[in-house]
């Protein structure tokens, strides 16, 4: 989110599992859900845990912060919380540190982003282990409380946001940069959205390519962003999805959408596209 906007939690589906990265909505129901995720990282466990604990501002996505700058985030052991510095002396206690085992594990209590304002309770557990010179990061997040319509509608949303951060964390540990373009080693990002790539009911960011994703062009054209890579859409126009210039329209906000299509000549040719219901929209403006 940027400035006064809330964290970009928009309804999504569960991201697929890969050989070195697995995530799932383990359980979900009207009054709660559990997210589980893991990553394998080609670094010693001590380095990985230190990066998670002490360098969160370097790899967390700034769009998912209250201040718009992830550099304002820090794990503050004196105050016992994940703290974000806000303008004019303000701050946010995102999560309370309730258990800490140096170099190995931590447990944090609280609701991330808008979950806090909704009065929902969450407990996040993070553990780092090492075998064969590689580290395994395991994360779980249990959320409970009341939300009209049921909490299961938020489960895939939280899953998507947490998985984005873990992907960025893995890239940061292995390359020094959290951005997808810096990824190397497992081959997933090199072929990402190449010619002939098919997306089947995948959840992506969707917005105006020129206004929000910095794609070249003079107008306001529909585009998607998937795992850090953006491209224009063919087969659907930006005005097919409401007033693009409304406050939460696609020229002013980055939304989430479920899409099916194939990449042809540098564009995603869509067979199906559904802009998902949102809790709040994010914007880079």
HELIX and SHEET records of a PDB file:
HELIX    1   1 UNK A   45  UNK A   54  1                                  10    
HELIX    2   2 UNK A   56  UNK A   59  1                                   4    
HELIX    3   3 UNK A   62  UNK A   64  5                                   3    
HELIX    4   4 UNK A   70  UNK A   72  5                                   3    
HELIX    5   5 UNK A   87  UNK A   89  5                                   3    
HELIX    6   6 UNK A  114  UNK A  117  1                                   4    
HELIX    7   7 UNK A  152  UNK A  175  1                                  24    
HELIX    8   8 UNK A  180  UNK A  182  5                                   3    
HELIX    9   9 UNK A  209  UNK A  212  1                                   4    
HELIX   10  10 UNK A  238  UNK A  241  5                                   4    
SHEET    1   A 8 UNK A  21  UNK A  29  0                                        
SHEET    2   A 8 UNK A  32  UNK A  41 -1                                        
SHEET    3   A 8 UNK A 134  UNK A 144 -1                                        
SHEET    4   A 8 UNK A 121  UNK A 131 -1                                        
SHEET    5   A 8 UNK A 105  UNK A 109 -1                                        
SHEET    6   A 8 UNK A  91  UNK A 101 -1                                        
SHEET    7   A 8 UNK A  81  UNK A  85 -1                                        
SHEET    8   A 8 UNK A  73  UNK A  76 -1                                        
SHEET    1   B 6 UNK A 198  UNK A 208  0                                        
SHEET    2   B 6 UNK A 222  UNK A 226 -1                                        
SHEET    3   B 6 UNK A 229  UNK A 234 -1                                        
SHEET    4   B 6 UNK A 267  UNK A 275  1                                        
SHEET    5   B 6 UNK A 255  UNK A 264 -1                                        
SHEET    6   B 6 UNK A 198  UNK A 208 -1                                        
END                                                                             
